[in-house]
C-alpha cells in the first residue's frame, strides 16, 4: 500500500485567482517564479499547474527578450529579491 504524503499539496495560485492570461509586462507577478539568480523555478517548488507554468515560462522568456528581466546575474551581484534591484543589475 502506498504511503501517505508527508507534505501538503500545493495549489496553483493562478487557478485559484482564475487567471486566463499571464502578462509578460507584469514583473511583480512573475517574480514568484524566479529564483534569486533569475532562473525559472520548477512546478514542484512554485505549485503551479502545467497550464499556468507554461504560461509563466513563456511570459518570462518574452520579458527577457525585451530586457525587462535579465537572463543571468553574476554570482557577485546576486540579490535577495531580483525584482527590487533590476535597475542596479545592468550597471
C-alpha positions in Angstrom: 0.0 0.0 0.0 1.3 3.4 -0.8 2.5 5.7 1.9 0.7 8.9 2.7 2.3 12.2 1.7 4.3 13.9 4.4 3.8 17.3 2.8 0.8 19.3 1.9 -0.1 19.5 -1.8 0.5 23.0 -3.3 -2.3 24.6 -5.2 -1.9 26.7 -8.2 -2.4 30.4 -7.3 -3.3 31.3 -10.8 -6.1 28.7 -10.8 -7.4 30.0 -7.5 -7.4 33.5 -8.9 -9.0 32.3 -12.2 -6.3 33.9 -14.3 -6.6 33.2 -18.1 -3.5 35.1 -19.3 -0.2 35.9 -17.6 1.2 39.2 -19.0 4.9 39.4 -19.5 4.9 43.1 -18.6 3.7 42.4 -15.1 7.1 41.7 -13.4 5.7 41.6 -9.9 3.6 38.6 -10.6 6.5 36.9 -12.4 8.9 37.4 -9.5 7.4 34.5 -7.6 8.5 32.1 -10.3 12.1 33.4 -10.4 15.0 32.4 -8.1 17.5 34.8 -6.7 19.7 34.2 -9.8 16.8 34.8 -12.2 16.3 31.2 -13.1 12.8 29.9 -13.7 11.6 27.8 -10.7 10.1 24.4 -11.4 6.4 23.4 -10.8 7.2 21.4 -7.8 8.5 24.5 -6.0 6.0 27.1 -7.2 2.9 24.8 -7.0 1.7 25.9 -10.4 -0.3 23.6 -12.6 1.1 22.6 -16.0 -1.0 25.0 -18.0 -0.1 28.1 -15.9 3.6 27.0 -15.6 3.9 27.0 -19.3 2.3 30.5 -19.5 4.7 31.7 -16.8 7.7 30.3 -18.7 6.6 32.0 -21.9 6.0 35.3 -20.1 9.4 35.2 -18.5 11.1 34.4 -21.8 9.3 37.3 -23.5 10.2 39.6 -20.7 13.9 38.5 -21.0 13.8 39.0 -24.8 12.7 42.7 -24.4 15.1 43.2 -21.5 12.6 43.7 -18.7 14.1 40.8 -16.8 17.8 39.9 -17.2 18.9 36.5 -18.5 21.6 35.8 -15.9 23.1 37.5 -12.8 26.7 37.2 -11.9 27.5 35.5 -8.7 29.0 38.6 -7.3 25.7 40.6 -7.8 23.2 38.0 -6.5 20.3 39.7 -4.7 17.6 38.5 -2.3 14.7 39.8 -4.4 15.5 40.0 -8.1 12.7 42.5 -9.0 13.7 45.1 -6.4 17.1 45.9 -7.9 16.5 45.4 -11.6 18.0 48.9 -12.4 21.2 48.2 -10.5 21.9 44.9 -12.2 22.5 46.4 -15.6 25.1 48.8 -14.4 
